[in-house]
Amino acid sequence: MNLNKTSHRLIRLFSATVLALSVSFSATAQDIDRLIQEAEITGMAIAVIENGNVDRILTAGVRSTETDPPITEDTVFEAESLSKPIVAWIALQLIEEGVLDLDQPLAELAPWPDAAGDIRYERITTRMILAHTSGFPNFRMPGQALTLLYEPGAFYTYSGEGFLLLQHAMEAVTYTSLEELARSYVFEPFDMTSSSFIWQSDFGSRIAVGHTDMGMALDKFVPQSANAALGLHTTAGDYARFLTGVMSSDVLGRRLNREMTLAQVDALDGIFWGLGFGIQPTIDGSALWEWGDNAGYKSFAYIEPEAKSGFVMLSNSANGMLVLHEVFEDIVSGPQTAVRWLNYERYDDPVYQLGRRLHYAIVSGGIDSLRTDYEAAKTDMPAEAFSEETLNALGYRLLRQGMVEEAVGIFGFNVELYPESGNPYDSLAEALIASGDLEGALENYETSVRLDPGNDNGVAMIAWLESQLGEQ
């Protein structure tokens, strides 16, 4: 990829952004295009549902910054965790047919070697998995044994691992792959002709490649086997047809249909979880929703069964969720409980805008440029943008991207700005470990704990660093 070309494009885009931060979203393709430019989102497709039908599909941006093909209605995206409601719908139909039972432990049907090290998994049921009360973590680290965080059924804890157990059981009892189950129970009945859990030959000419927050294209993973937790590829229109199909389908009996939309567990802050969907209470009933978040892709799906309206938003950018609040407001015009629960950054938040500006400064001119731009920004940005969290969030963003030296510089600058706060020292210590400076990390953790005696993580890291340095 031509990095200079991409950087220049993004810098021009950023310059336009700071001059026009008040463009409002409206449901036209032209206004979506302006909105994604403000938030520096590579591409987006939005399917709007009204009166139980896919009313319109709006698209903007490109599938790849390297070749600039436009996003169209036929563009295929990774839909990440939007996979889970589809798997839930399959499971509910298998329950209706008597193949599965909502409350029978799945281990009785198909023992799962992945979780055999923690016998508590033998109590996990389909209901627990669909409501995210299995007790499993979201995902284990590579090579790590799979153990439960909580007792099955005890608490809401979002888990992709639970859906992998459910996939294992469904495939075992039906002698059928998840891809085949999805085709029979979902894709074909709902006319989802561009959806699959495994790579299809025609996806190559239609795929939206994932991008970083700076607009750099990522290598595309091409799945050869289905993954119930995050493996779906689809279009905005296809997924909207799934939502409308579920709302109008009569394949489930009254009991299961009611169970699907009934709050099974309190996920706090006004959100509950049903069987496969998040639940947001509304004036007219309960809205169903789900979101997705993979490297380079972001997605959101929402439908109000009573009003038969909602939308699906798919993006091939790490910045995709920056506009969710505004898209939601324009299409739904109701309480944004789910949006607030997700707590993503907003492109119009002054803290985010300053962090973005400083991101460009350090990429283009290093830490000295960032320091200069930080002072210059005080003349044209609101005071609330200048908080301890601004540089802290930017430092971690760069650390996740492997820009360790830059992260160390940012955290060090934050320490200078907030010398009496323990958190900047803690963050700097973490970056110093990544850089290999264990002695510097130990010194900063010690300062952090002195300023904040309740920093239990800092205390633990001091003990670990002392043991590591003692062995040298």
N, C-alpha and C positions, 0 to 999 in steps of 0.2 A: 504493500500500500504506500502511496505517496504521502508521507506524514506531513511534509511541508504544505502540500495542497490542502490536506484536511485541516491542519492548524490554521491556515489563512482563512479558510471558509468559516471555521468556528469563531475566529477572532472577529471577522466581519459580522457574523451572526450575533456575537455578544455585544458588539458596538450598537447594533440596531436594537437589541433588547433593552439596554439601559436607557435608550431614548424613547421607548414605547412600552412601558410596563403596565399600562392600564387598558389594553385592548380587551374587551369583554368577549366571552364565548357565546356564540349563538349557533344553532343547529344548521349550519351551512358548511359545505366543504371549504369555502374560502376562509371562513372564520376559524375553522379547525386548523387550517394551514397557518394562519397568523399566530394562533395559540401555541402550536408546537414549535414555531420559531422562537417565541418568547422563552419557552421552557427548554429549548435546545433538545427536543425529542426527534429522533431520526425519522420515525414513521409511525402511523397510527391508523387503525380502522375501528369505526364505531358503528354497531348495528343498533338501531333504535326500534324498540318494540312498542306498538300501540294497538289497542283493541285485539290483543292476542295474535297479532301478525307482525312479521318483520316489515316495518313501515318504510325504512330507508337505511342505506349503508353509506356512511361518510368516510372518506379516506383522505389522507394527506401525507406528505413526506416520501421517503424513498426506502427501498428494500435493502440497499447497501450504499454506504458513502463512497465505496470504491468505484462502483459502476453506475450509480444514480438511477436505477430503474424505479419507476413510481410505484407506490402502494396502490393496489386496485382492490375491487371487491373479491377477486379470486386469489389474493395474496394469502399464503399459508404462514401462520405464526406458530411458534412454540406457545402452548397455553398453560404450561406449568401445572399448578394445583387445580386448575379448572378440570383436570382429569378426574378429581375425586367425586364430584357430583355424578359424573357419568358412571363410574364404578359403583357408586351407591345405588343408582337407578337399576343397574344390572342385578345387584344383590337383592334389592327389594322384589324384583320380579322372580328371582329364584326362590325367595321366601314365599311369595304368593303361590308358586308352583309346588311348594313342599320339599324342594331340594335342599334349602337351608332353613334354619330356624333363627329368629331374631335373637333369642336368648340362650341358645345352646353354645357352650364353649367350642370354639373352632378347632382346638387341638383334638377334640374327640373325633372330628371328621378327618383331619389331616395334620398330624404332628409337624411342627416347623423346626427343623434343625437349627436355624439361625438363632432362635430364642431358647434353645434347650438348656442353656446355662442358668436360666432363671425360671424355676418351675411355676412361678406366679402367672406366667403367660398362659398356663393351661386353663385359667379361669376367664380369659378374654373372650367376649362374645361379639357377634356382628353389631349389635346395638352399641356396644362400647366403642368399637372402631369408627362407626359412622358418626357418633357424637363426640369423638375425640376424647374419650375417657379411658382409653386402653391402659394408660400409664406409661406407654413407650415414649421415648424422646422423638423429636421430629425426624432426625436422622442421626445415626451413629457416625463417628469418624472412621475413615478407612482403616481396616485391621482391628477395630475395636469390637469387643464382645457386646452383644445386644442385651441390655438389662433394663428393667423397668425403673422409671423415676418415682412412680407412685403405685399404690395398690390399684388393681383394675377396678374401674368404676368410681374411684374416689373423687377425682378432680378433672376439670377441663384442661387438657394439655395437647395442643395441636401436634399431630403425629403423622408423618408420611410412612414411618415404619409399620404402623398399624394397618395401613392400606396394603402394604406388601404382604402382610400375614393374610389379609382378606383375599387378595389375589391368589395366593398360594392355595387357600382352601377352596375357592371357587373353581380354579382350574383342576384341582384334584377330584372334586365331587362330580364335575361335569365331563371330565376327560377332554376338556376343550380349552384352548388358549384364550387369554384375555382379549386378544385382538379379534378372534372369531366370535367370542361372546359379545363384544362391543358391536361388531358388524350386525349380528343377528338381533340384538335387543335394543340397539340405539341407532347406529348409523343408517341402516337401511330403513327402519320404520320412520325415522324423522328426516329422511332425504338429505343426510349429511354426506354428500358425495366427495367432499374434500377433507375428510377427517380420518385420522388413523393414529394408533399407538406405535406403529412401526413405519419406517421410511418407505414412501411410495415413489416409484420412478418419476412420476410427473411433478413431484414436489420441487425438484431442482430448479425448474424454470419459473417457479412461483414463490419460492421461500423468502421470507423476510429474515435477513441475517441479524443476529443480536449485536448490540453496540454498547460500548462503555459510556459513561456519563460525559466523556469528551468526544464522543462521536466516532471512535475507532471501531472498525468492524472486528468481530470475534470469529474464531473458527467455528464452523457449524457442526455440532454433534449429530450424527446420523444413526438413530436407534434401530437396531436389528431385532430387538425383543421388547415386549410391552412392559411398561412400568406404571402401575396403578396410581402411584403418588404424584407423578409429574410428567408423564411421557406423552401426553396428547399433543398432536399437531392438528390445527383446524383453522378455519376462517371465521371472521366475525359473524357472517351470515349463518354459517353452519351451527355455531354455538347458540345463536339466538333461536334457531329452529329447534334445538334441543330444549331450551327453556320453555318455549311456547308449547312444544310437544308434551313435555312433562305436565304442564298445567292443564292441558286438555285431554290427556290420555285417560282411558278407563280400564287399563290393564291391571291396576291394583284395586283390591277390595277397599271398602270404606275404612276398615281398621288400619291397614297399612298406609293408606293415603293420609289419614289423620295423623298417624305416628310420624310420618315424614316431615310434616309442617309443625309438629308439636315440639315445644322447647324441652329437650332432654336434659340439658345441663346449662347452668349459668356461666357464661364466659366473662362476666363482669362488665361494668361500664355500659349497661343497657343492651348488651348483645347476648344472645343465647345460641345454642347449637341444636339443630334437629338431627334428622338422619341423612347426613351427607351434605347439608347446607347450613350456612350461618343464618340466623334469624334476627331480623331487625323489626321490632314492633312499630306499627304505623297506626294512624287514626282509623284506617279501614281494616286492619288485620295485621298479618305478619308477612313482611317481605323476605324473600330468600336470596342469598347472595354467597359469593365465594371470590377469592382473589388468588393471583398467582405471582410468584416472584422468583425467577431464575436469573442467572448471570446474563445480562443483556436483554432480558424480556420482562415485561410487566403486564398484568391483565386484571380485569375486574368484570364480574357479571352480577346483575341485579334484576329481580323481577318481583312485582307486586301481584300476587295471584288474583286478588279481588278486582283490581283495576286492569289486570292483564296488560301491564305496561312495564317497561324497564329498558335496559340497554346492556350491551356487551362492548367492552373496550379492550383492544389488543394493541400492544406496542412492542417494537423491536429496539427498545432503548432502556438503559438503566435509569433514565430520567422519566420514564413513562408515568409514574404515579404523581409527579409534580403538579399535574393539572386535574387530578381526579376530583378534587373538591369543586372545581369550576364546571367540569363536565356534568357531575352529579347535580349541581344546582340548576343547570340549564335544562336538563332532561327531566329530572324527577321533581325538582322544586319542593322538596320536603325535608324532614329531619335527616341530617347526615350522620346518624349514629354510627353506622359501619365505617364511614370515612374517618370519623374522629377516633374510633377504636383502633383502626390500622395505624394512625399517627405517622403518616409519611410526611416528608418535607413538602412545602408548598413553594412553587416558583415565585409567588408574590410576597413571601415572607422576607423582611429586610435582613434577618440573620442569614437566610439562605443566599440572598442576592450578594451580600458582602462576601460570604464564603466562596461563592462562584467567581466573583471578581478577583479574589486573592488566589484562587486556584489558577486562573489564567496568568496572574503575575508571576507565580513561582515556577510555572512550566516554561514561561518565556524568558524569565530573567533571574531565576533563583531566589534565595531567601532575601537578598538585599532588595530586589525588586518588590517582593511582597511587603517588606517593612515600609518602603517608600509609598507604595500604593495604600497601605493601611492608614497612614497619616493623611494622605491626600483624600481618601474616602470620607474623612470626617467633615469635609467641607460640603459634600453633596449627598450624604446618606443620613438617615435618621439615627438618633442616639441609641435607640433600642437594638440596632444592628450590632453594636459593639459590646459583646458580652463574652464571658469566659468560654462559653460553649461554641462560639463562632469558630475560633481557631482550633478548639479541641475536636470538633466534628470534622473539620477539614483535614487535620492531622491524621485522624483515623481513616478517612477516605483514601488518603495517599498511602497510608501504611498497608491497607488492604490491596492496593494496586501494586505493591512492591516498591514504591518510591520511598525507601527507608531513610535515605539521607535527607530528603526534603521534609519528611515527617518529623525527624529529629529537630530540624531547624525550626519548624512551626511550633512544636511543643516547647522548645527552648524559649522562643519569643513569648509564648503564652505565660511561661514561668516569670519572665521579666515583667509582664503586664500585671500579673496577679500573684505576687510573691508570698502573700499571706494565705493563699488557698492551697489545700493539700492535693486537689485533683490534678492540676497541671503537672505537678511533680510525678504523680503516679503515671500519667500518660507518657511523660517524657521517659520515665524508667522503662516502660513497656517497649517504646521505640528503640531505646538504647540496647535492650536485650536483642532485638531483631538485628541491630547493627553489629552485635558481638562485643559491645562495651559493658561487661558485667559489673565492673567496679563502678562505673558511672551510674549504672542502673541501681546498684545497691545504695549508693549515696542519695539518689533521688527518692527511692522508696523510704529510706530512713527519714528524710525531710517530710515526705508526705504523711507518714505515720505520726511524726511529731506534731504536725499541724492538725491532723485529723486522727486522733487515737482510735476512732471507730472503724478505721480502714482495715478490715480483717484480711482482705486480699493482699494489701501491702505487707501486713505482718507475715503472712504465709510466704510471700515472694522473698522477703528478707531472709527467712530461714532457708529457703531453697537456694538463693544466691550465695549465702554463706557456705552452704555445703558444697556448691559447685566451685567456688573460689578456693575452698580448703583442699580440694582434690588436685588443684593445679600446682 
